[in-house]
Amino acid sequence: MCFYDANEMECKCWKWGHFRQHCNNEYRTGETCGMKLVMNRYQLPQKCKICTKIETKERAIRKEEDRIRRWRKE
C-alpha cells in the first residue's frame, strides 16, 4: 500500500493529493502497487468544484422560484 496525501475541502468532500511513499509491494521499479493509504490529511478552505456548481445551480433555481412567486402575486 502506497502512501498519499488526502485533501479535504470545506464541504467534506476529499480527493487524493500528492504521492508520498512507496510500499514494499512494488511490482516494477517506479510503479505504485495501486493500493492507497493516507499519510497526511490537509484541510482546504474552499469547496470542491462539484459542490460549487451545485450551489450555483441551487441559487439559480431559488431565484427563478422567487420570480414565479412574484408573478403569481401580480
JOLIN-V274069 format. One record per backbone hydrogen bond with DSSP energy under -0.5 kcal/mol. CO is the residue of the C=O (numbers start at 1). NH is the residue of the N-H. If there is no record, write none. Layout:
# JOLIN-V274069
<<CO/NH> <CO/NH>>
This chain:
# JOLIN-V274069
<<2/37> <3/20> <3/21> <4/39> <4/40> <5/17> <6/8> <6/42> <7/9> <7/15> <8/44> <9/12> <13/9> <15/7> <18/5> <21/3> <25/27> <28/31> <35/2> <37/4> <40/6> <42/8> <46/10> <48/52> <49/53> <50/54> <51/55> <52/56> <53/57> <54/58> <55/59> <56/60> <57/61> <58/62> <59/63> <60/64> <61/65> <62/66> <63/67> <64/68> <65/69> <66/70> <67/71> <68/72> <69/73> <70/74>>
